Amino acid sequence: MLPFHANLFEAAVDAQVAVQPCALAYLDAHGSWHRGVDYAGEVTFVQSIMSILGGPPVHARLSCLVPIAGAGAHRRELAQAAHEAIARALVEPPRLLHAASPTAPL
């Protein structure tokens, strides 16, 4: 996961509002990381889209994490806290839920 740009958190600091970190994971049918969605290195956008469209189904799992207070924070600290929270949430792939799951194939 790349570092977050601290300047994007300036608005939350100025408005003294909380930041809502969210972790987005792409999973295969077994609940493991779906490698066909990786968009890194020398892979172009078109290559990534073709890999997704030509591969097995992808499930997107969105995890809304604990909000981080922006009041009195420095934008760099806020960016780092959000980055760490999301990184912790993505240490292991979350398991797919069944029937009542909001998880939907892409």
Secondary structure, 3 states (H helix, E strand, C coil): CCCCCHHHHHHHHHHCCCECCEEEEEECCCCCECHHHCCCCCCCHHHHHHHHHHCCCCEEEEEECCCECCCCCCHHHHHHHHHHHHHHHCCCCCCCCCCCCCCEEC
